[in-house]
Amino acid sequence: MTDYRVAVLGLGGIGSAAAFWASRRLGGDVLGVEQFELGHTRGGSEDHSRIIRLSYHTPAYVELAKAAYAAWEQVEVDSGEQLVLRTGGLDLAPAGASIGLDDYRMSMTAASVPFDELDAAEVMRRWPQWRLSEDVTALYQDRSGIAMASRANATHRRLARENGATLVDSAGVGAVREVDGEVEIEVDGRIHRVGSLIVAAGAWTPTVLGRLGVDIPLEVTLEQVVYMEAADPMSFHTSRFPIWIWMDEPSFYGFPIFGEPAVKIAWDRCEILTDPESRSFEPRDDVTEAVRGFAARHLPQAVGPVRLAKTCLYTLTPDRDFLLDRVPGTANIFTVVGAGHAFKFASLLGRILVDLALDGITTHDISALAADRPVLQEKDPVRSYMV
Ligand SMILES: Cc1cc2nc3c(=O)[nH]c(=O)nc-3n(C[C@H](O)[C@H](O)[C@H](O)COP(=O)(O)OP(=O)(O)OC[C@H]3O[C@@H](n4cnc5c(N)ncnc54)[C@H](O)[C@@H]3O)c2cc1C
């Protein structure tokens, strides 16, 4: 007897979305399992805000980002909640930056996404909060903004339950095996038989896939965001200050005031390798100082007392592209790895996983995200995280 048509392992950002989209098609024939309490902060998806943007380095990602906005709009309609806030967004690159703007320009143009090309003087004229040297150039895209992460996760789960899904928390999935074209999963000593399994395990993906004999060269890094009480809060209101990314090594990114009465800035991929079992939750002073140093140079009015600094995990593939595919060697198990930039796509990725699990196909171009791409077959691949 099959207990559920679909089960979702992990109810973080993407798993919560998958549970919702599955319940939208199947009603109560959906089981979601989360090893910790719902909304916990040990993974990669809980905070007030994540950047959402159309500005991406390949046309395929830009197209996926368009679909991501559409997925969020559908969840907003279903829930009556606002989940995305438009602020506009800046990609800022000093001369010789590690992440050139050309790919972004080319990709948005190919996907008919309008954007403005700005020099440093024009950026500072529009947003006097910035202090930039003359060599900085920028792309501005006006649909960029904030995906309201924690609210969106809670909304996906609420809707899933309202549609009839069973969501279980504080219960880890242990053994997983395929039997007679179905999947058996062990949850706290009890075996459930399901038609398909979606693995959305974030930093625990190597453990879950390892139990299936699959080894993918992932790295888990400890990331840290810093909320600072701006000297001039009004100039960082969401109506006055866009989200931004500094496209150089080190790369920083930031937000207007949202969720906390403070500006949020972070250093992308600050090189701290960890694992989800032994990780620290203690913010590091050197990372906070690096963020404050960047702000002092470029956003001096943002510098103020640290209100909150908190850690979070990235799960990175070597090329920083997502993994979104059937688990190699299985028939009915599908997985996703968000590579440290997936929140904006969370709802869409959940939907695609459900389509793969139920129909075997998706209408979206996810060919670059396949499990059999060469870099994922290497034991010790060259890692290129600057995208
Ligand atoms: C500091 C930071 C800033 C970021 N900024 C952005 C941004 O601005 N824009 C953007 O688009 N993306 C951003 N990201 C990336 C994005 O947030 C992640 O890619 C995405 O949230 C990952 O979601 P997930 O569901 O894969 O992982 P998670 O949210 O970590 O969920 C995985 C879940 O699986 C559960 N689990 C694991 N194993 C088991 C098991 N055996 N049984 C049951 N449950 C299990 C875990 O407990 C966890 O809840 C950021 C990430 C961080 C850390």
The ligand as an ORCA input file, in Angstrom:
! r2SCAN-3c Opt
* xyz 0 1
  C      23.411     34.096      4.402
  C      22.701     33.628      3.154
  C      22.272     34.565      2.249
  C      21.635     34.167      1.087
  N      21.188     35.121      0.230
  C      20.475     34.760     -0.861
  C      19.889     35.761     -1.671
  O      20.034     36.956     -1.398
  N      19.143     35.356     -2.744
  C      18.969     34.028     -3.032
  O      18.295     33.750     -4.029
  N      19.503     33.057     -2.279
  C      20.251     33.384     -1.200
  N      20.792     32.436     -0.391
  C      20.672     31.020     -0.774
  C      19.340     30.419     -0.441
  O      18.853     30.946      0.765
  C      19.489     28.895     -0.387
  O      20.017     28.440     -1.638
  C      18.153     28.204     -0.152
  O      17.433     28.836      0.864
  C      18.400     26.738      0.211
  O      17.170     26.127      0.517
  P      17.077     24.567      0.809
  O      15.653     24.268      1.005
  O      17.852     23.837     -0.240
  O      17.935     24.355      2.146
  P      17.481     24.523      3.675
  O      16.620     25.689      3.849
  O      18.723     24.440      4.487
  O      16.566     23.265      3.953
  C      17.044     21.959      4.049
  C      16.184     21.289      5.109
  O      16.305     19.878      5.030
  C      16.221     19.403      6.352
  N      16.759     18.041      6.368
  C      17.998     17.654      5.983
  N      18.145     16.334      6.120
  C      16.971     15.847      6.594
  C      16.496     14.558      6.927
  N      17.262     13.463      6.800
  N      15.231     14.412      7.353
  C      14.417     15.512      7.478
  N      14.825     16.764      7.187
  C      16.083     16.940      6.747
  C      17.037     20.403      7.131
  O      16.842     20.344      8.513
  C      16.581     21.704      6.504
  O      15.465     22.246      7.190
  C      21.437     32.797      0.798
  C      21.861     31.834      1.728
  C      22.491     32.243      2.902
  C      22.963     31.187      3.861
*
